Each structure stands twice: as C-alpha cells, then as structure tokens.
Amino acid sequence: MKFLALVAIIALTWLVGLFVFADRVRGLSPADEPARADAIVALTGPSAERVNASIRLLEQGKGDRLLISGVNREVRRQELRALTPGSSQLFNCCVDLGFEAEDTVGNAQEIAAWARRRGYDSLIVVTSDYHMPRSLLEIRSALPGVRLTPFAVSTPSLDDSEWWRAAVTARRMTLEYMKYLAVLGREAGHRLKGEHPERAAPARPPAEPEAAA
C-alpha cells in the first residue's frame, strides 16, 4: 500500500507540474514589448514566424545584431532573405546565420559561442511559446551571467485553456514538459556534483554576413 501511495503522489505531482508548465507557456504570449538588448537570437522551428518576429525586432532597434540559429544547411542566405520581411541592407549588415545546431542543446552552444565572441551581455531570445522555458534553461546553462529576455511566438493551437482535450496539443505540451524536466534534472545533477561542463566550446562561430550586393 505504501508503494501504491508513493506512486500516486508522484503521478499527482507530475500532473500538477504539467498544468503549471502549460499555464506558464500560455502566459508567454502575446509577448510584451522587450527592452533593448545587445543582440537578438532566434531559434529556428517548424514555421518562419520565429525568424520573422526576430527580424521585426531588429528593425525596431531592439538589438544591434541578430543570430538565426539552427538554419538548415541546404538553405542559402539569399533564399532565407527572400522569405523574411525587412530590407536587404539590414539583413546583409546585421544578420548572422548558424548552421551547426540540430537541436535545442546545439542552439544553446551556437548562441553561446556567438555571444562570447562578440562580447554581448544581454540577449532577446525568440522562439515558440512552448519551446521558450527549455530554451532559456539551455542557453543559461551554456552562457551563464548573460541577461536573457524572452520574446515568445504564439502557438495558436495551445491558446485554448482546454488544450488537454485535443490529442495533438496534449501530446505537444506533455512532450515539451518531459524534455523540460529532463533538463532540470540534468542541471540539478551538475549542481549536486559541484561541476558544470562547458558546452559552448565545440560550436563553431556562425557564418559572417555577406557583403551587400
């Protein structure tokens, strides 16, 4: 009976945590107007909205430069520029592309290498609302001491307060919650051991922007 009671407590705690996590995700968008930072970073995803939002922030002068992390290696700079709003001159002078990242850990490494190389102390982070909590954890882990301001892109399907009723939204939220818990566990393990591996070093610096044609 004690074992069953323990399992029930763990399951209830996990379930409550899921709904707390979901409320946090839903509260991230629409994003507040961010204060100006040294630079902006965007983590690529299933749609172009993350990149478009980061370009708009760059146009508004919210940062001096923009890094788009996790760009598909088959995408050429000219092709990406054609798909995004804003002037070609701004894109050419102030946007860097990172091609090395293949997941969120890779994004954090790529962002950390870029920010260190340029001496940035504050960043605006652009990604989807459900992806933001884990992204901030990973970037803080790879780049401690830098101020991060979240700018979340809304996921319309998750705006519904009864997201848990639909299989697609319930699956997405639950999967992201599990990934978030895994990162929390990893970071707690590092703190308990009194160590924190430096994960930024392996990432190569993002490509420098091309000169304007």
Salt bridges, closest charged atoms under 4 A:
ASP23 OD1 - ARG26 NH1 3.99
GLU33 OE2 - LYS62 NZ 2.94
GLU49 OE2 - ARG56 NH2 2.70
ASP64 OD1 - ARG36 NH2 2.27
ASP96 OD1 - ARG65 NH2 2.85
ASP96 OD2 - ARG118 NE 3.57
GLU100 OE1 - ARG73 NH2 3.50
GLU100 OE2 - ARG204 NH2 2.86
GLU138 OE1 - ARG186 NH2 2.84
GLU138 OE1 - ARG199 NH2 3.12
GLU162 OE1 - ARG165 NE 2.85
GLU176 OE2 - ARG134 NE 2.67
GLU187 OE2 - ARG186 NH2 2.79
GLU187 OE1 - HIS196 NE2 2.82
GLU187 OE2 - ARG199 NH1 3.95
GLU198 OE2 - ARG116 NH2 2.92
GLU208 OE2 - ARG117 NH1 2.95
GLU208 OE1 - ARG118 NH2 3.17
